[in-house]
Every structure is written in structure tokens, then in C-alpha cells.
Amino acid sequence: MAEVGTRSRWRDTVIVGALALLLAAGLVYYGHRMTDEPTTAPDKSTPTPAPHAQAQLDSAPPTDPAAPAPPTGTCWDGRPTTALSLCGLPDGPRGLTWVFPSFAKDRPYCHRAEPKPESYPVVESFECFQRSLGQPVTITYDQIEDVDRVETWLLQRLGPQSMREVPGAHGGRCIFRDGRSRPARITGMYERFPYVVSVYAVSPQAAAHAWRQIVRQRPPQFVRGVPANAA
């Protein structure tokens, strides 16, 4: 009976020792896991922008795809426009002062001209009286009805040899010179715009001097208006 009791105590001692070893191993394992893991979970939320970056975002103007395009030019009558092709043609006395800056300058010396049955039809016509090389000269500024009709009239009256073409935008311009008749005459017109200017003088020299020194015509590309970078 003593031998049986001794074996039971020895077996209990072995079991208790094995349990102790397992417990110790478990404590060591979980201790390492707890040491290796971070104390706080990583922040997966959207990062907050820096203060200066947030200020830039707050101050940026909203973009509206439906907003109208900003003006890129000015029409002859002062209206802003996104394209010069949207501007109407200059019209009336104000239109003539735009097309011919010399007319705008010399308006005090001008008066409305009476229609001439033997000449081409006009919408508006003004005569201005000046002097060139000590001689009186008359300058007329016309808004006409039909460009082709006026060019045909001038060719028939003055002859093809009197015509000189000046290249430029929208077909450019053409100039007719008549130094044989009296008064001597120089006429300029746009190829595609209904505006004509003529100089009449006693001598061809006075007419040519007045044409160079007095008459000013707006370039064809700016007849309807001017782009923003040229205004």
C-alpha cells in the first residue's frame, strides 16, 4: 500500500510540473506579442491639410462651367465682345469717325454733303475743307451702299491704270489716282467694307500731300473693333 501511495504522489508531481512549464511558456509568448504590438491603432482617416494649404483652398474662387467667357476685345461702338466677328459694321457719322480717325479730328471743318446724282450712291457723306501746300483741298468721307458697285464706277470713270491694290486683312484696300483731270483726285476704299475717302485738289501735288499728311484710315482688321491687347 505504501508503494501505491508513493507512485500516486510522483505522478501528481509530474503533472503539476508539466502544467507549470506550459503556463510559463504561455506567459513568455504573450508577453512578447504584447511588447511587439503598437500601443495605439494606426490612424486611417484623411490627413488634415496644413493651415496655409487650407487657406488657399478656402480662398480659391469657385469655377462655374456655365459662366460666360471673358471679353477679348472691344467693338467700334465701345461694347465689349468675345470675338470681333460679333461686332456690327460701323454706321452713321459715329461709324465714319471710327473708320477714319482723320474725320474725327477734322469734324469742325466738315459738313454733311448733298447727294450727287452723277456719283455712286451713299448712306452718309461728309465734306471737309483743308489746305495742302498752300492750296485748298476737299476731303470727302462716305459710307456707301455697295462696295462692288463703287469699285466698278471708279474703274469705268478713272480707268484700270489708275487703280492700285494695297494688301491687307479682309481683302485689303485699293487706291485710285487721277492726276490728269481737274480737280486732281485720290480715292481710297476697302475691298470688303462700305467706306470710301476721296481727296480733291487743284494740283496732283497738293492732292498727294493731303493724302499722305491728312487722311487716316483704320486698318481693315480693326474696322469692326480692336482686340484687348491692342485697345
Buried (B, 14 or more C-beta within 10 A) or exposed (E): EEEEEEEEEEEEEEEEEEEEEEEEEEEEEEEEEEEEEEEEEEEEEEEEEEEEEEEEEEEEEEEEEEEEEEBEBBBBBEEEBEEBEEBEEBBEBEBBBBBBEBBBEBBEEBEEBEEEEEBBBBBBBBBBEBBBBEBBBBBBBBBBEEBEEBBEBBBEBBEEEBBEEBEEEBBBBBBBBBBEEEBBBBBBBBBBBBBBBBBBBBBBBBBBBBBEEBBBBBEBBBBBBBBEEEE
